[in-house]
Amino acid sequence: MSTRGVTARVVTTPGPEQRLRRDPSPAARPVQRLPVDLVRVVLGLAILGVGFLIARRGELPVFERNVFLLLNGLPATVFPVVWVVMQLGNVVAVPVLATAALAYRRLALPDRLRLARDLLVSGLAAYVAADLVKSVVQRERPVGLVGEVNFPEGPVAGLGFVSGHSAVAAALATAAVPYLTRRGRRVVWTLAWSVGLARIYVGAHLPLDVVGGLAGGWAIGSLVHWVFGVPRRHVEPDRVRRLLDRFGLPVRDLRPADVVARSSHPFEAVDADGQRLYVKFLEPDRAERDWLHRLWRLLAARDVKDADAVAPLGQQAEHEAVAAMTARERGVRTPRVLLARGTGREAVVVQEHVTARGLDALPPEELTPGLLARVWAQVARLHAARVAHHDLVAGSVLVDAEGRAWLVDFGNALTGADDDALAGDVAELMASVAVRLDPAVVAGTAIAGLGREAVGAALPRLAPLALTSATRAELRGHRDRLDRLRDEVRRRLDLPDPDRPEFGPPGVAARLAVAAGSALALVAVPLLGGAAPLLESVEHGGWRWVGAALALAVLARAATAAAALLTVERRLALGRTFGASMAAEGASLLHGRPGWRRSAARYLERAGVLPDAAARAVARFVAVAVVAAVLVAVGTSVMALVEGELTDWRVPDAFADAVAVGLAAWVLVLTGQWLARRRDPAEEPAHRVRDALRELFRRGPEGTAWRRGAQLGWAVLGVLLEAAVLVAALHAVGGPVPLLVTAAVYGVLHMLWWLVPETGVPGAADVALLLVLTALGAPLAAACAAVLVFRLVTFWGPALTGTLLTARADHPLGT
């Protein structure tokens, strides 16, 4: 359960140095930016992009036609109601609703102004964007694709994709959501969808037009929220008092507490016996309950700290109480829990009041090594009880007048936690305190209080995406503190610096040779069939297959990244491993396969893996990749031979020209890599991959077989998906090569590139694909276009992106 707030950081006489503020009134609610809004933007644009590719075909799918006929054939008696609802998507509704928002008395004036602004900007932007998309797609209205259309309002002319009414309605609904109750949010989204369905009913749009418009409006409204921010919700004290009365704990003097909370609403009160209480009202609509937020955290950091956030609110309150009481019973100094109850819509956690200041509120002179030692002692007791706090920031540690440390806010806590979860606590508190204190002192006291092993295990979690949003926000003003903290931990634990130079300086000649060879392979090889025929070939199958090739390439790289995750015991994020694989592709251009291995190993080092272990993990990945390539090559070749589809070969078109161009590019790239290697004499042990291959087929400890099998499965899936990319690229250009044959020849080439890495160098790989495709009957222009599309989405695009990542920030994807 996530409350993301401070449970009992209370002071009796707050001073200016404490940086505490009273929970704001409705007239002064703070504005917050939620990263999940960017996830919504990306998802909305992705849905719009898929619709764009389908709409560009100019054909009407049977399913879409049937849905249209069903809705368009509804009786005319519903038209008056439909017409009224449909006007909510009219551009005229934008200023009308923005004006109405100014008169919405249930909101304070600042929120009314924000709502009016968001409605106006979102609605107008959606209207303009919809017109722009229409002009690009040029899809007809239903009357031009369906034929007989029922027009209750009269014929509708113009372009179809996307529906402007739907886009405006979705943008307005998205803009209004943060200012409405749960019931209000349901109503506005029901109305937005009703606008889209109404446009189908009146014969103005097809279902795909409506879905694309809704997705585009959703993305635009979400972007407006991220740019301007949204206000935090406010809870009236009377609502909390009524809930406490219902649960048998009447209180008086209930008022907002002098604390900063992020996803809960804190209050102070006094019970019937005069005892001071701390009351936490759990936020029913916090961001952590959003499945998109949780998915983003899982991909970005392989971590969802608020695992109980989607549970009923009463269960969340009880979960927090159990974790706090478990810690207290095991000797951790934490306030007593007096009540933890809730309903489906609201919940409270009541604890005894503690007169103390938060660690983040102490002036620097009071943050002494002795105090930190007492704090780490409490953390050690907490972890001895196998309780992971999961939000152990400086504000979750209180210091009373006697200098004793208290741990509070167990909303995210996990009992029976594993070592990785405990290591996250250590990393979080170290990073949060390092913002306020010398990182050397933080690292030294942590090692002294918890031990070298515990702090070493926390090193991988000293990464921005692995920390809470509150700590990341604080680190933005002290960008060097996290780097200094990591360096200090490594220095004290005698770990090598992963930011040491990865390669020696390659020299100008090496760079020029690789650049010339790459340009020749990227431009000259695909153009062997001629520029005009090349473009005609791409238009032959339509750009939708190019989009399919891109999507399959992303999935193939994700499968390969999933295989890489299983090479080490540490929890690595799929998203960052995905990015690290592109950085490795970029390194392979200038430094060949050794550069690829060293870049991948450096990523693992930045994730906290020791250098030798990282090199062995990369060797295991290479070994599994080789076995996967052999399995795919043999399997697909046998199936193709059984089907009799590998018997029809011919002399490749433009054989001599292709070999000459490819050989020139290949020699240039190899020469550049050789020159770079001369200036970088570091050796790559050749025996590691052989040892990893032997280990792969050797019986290991319990659980090893499952891990090896899963890694091999992901690697095989990655190869098959890359073969599917080549199939999609051939469909995009109209290459008449059977699917099974394409998969078989790619499987063989992929195996060759892994077994003899020099054959996969730019130039050689491109020409090999070109010659095989033309030998199988693909026209030269189509084969050239297919090679261009395939190599762009599987190698050149990732390699260029990885090079830019490396040049910009030395790809700190593991930090």
Buried (B, 14 or more C-beta within 10 A) or exposed (E): BBBBBBBBBBBEEBEEEBEBEEBEEBEEBEEBBBBBBBBBBEBBBEBBBBBBBBBBEEEBEEEBBEBBBEBBEBEEEEBEEBBEBBBBBBBEBBBBBBEBBEEBEEBBEBBBEBBBBBBBBBBBBBBBBBBEBBEEBEBBBBBEBBEEBBEBBEEBEEBBBBBBBBBBBBBBBBBBBBBBEEEEBEBBBEBBBBBBBBBBBBBBBBBBBBBBBBBBBBBBBBBBBBEBBBBBBBBEBEEBBEBBEEBEBEBEEBEBBBBBBBBBBBBBBBBEEEEBBBBBBBBBBBBBBBEBBBBBBBBBBBBBBBBBBBBBBBBBBBBBBBBBBBBBEEEBBBBEBBBBBBBEEBBBBBBBBBEBBBBBBBEEEEBBEEBBBBBBBBBBBBBEBBBBBBBBBBBBBBBEEEEBBBBBBBBBBBBEBEBBBBBBBBBBBBBBBBBBBBBBBBBBBBBBBBEBEBBBBBBBBBBBBBBBBBBBEBBEEEEEBBBBBBBBBBEBBEBEEBBEEBBBEBBEEBBBBBBBBBEBBBEBBBBBBEEEBBEBBBEBBBBBBBBBBBBBBBBBBBBBBBBBBBBBEBBBBBBBBBBBBBBBBBBBBBBBBBBBBBBBBBBBBBBBBEBEBBBBBBBBBBBBBBBBBBBBBBBBBEBBEEEEBBEEEEEBBBBEBBBBBBEBBBBBBBBBBEBBBEEBEEEBEEEBBEBBBEBBEEEEEEEEEEBBEBBBBBBBBBBBBBBBBBBBBBBBBBBEBBBBBBBBBBBBBBBBBBEEBEBBBBBBBBBBBBBBBBBBBBBBBBBBBBBBBBBBBBBBBBBBBBBBBBEEEBBBBBB
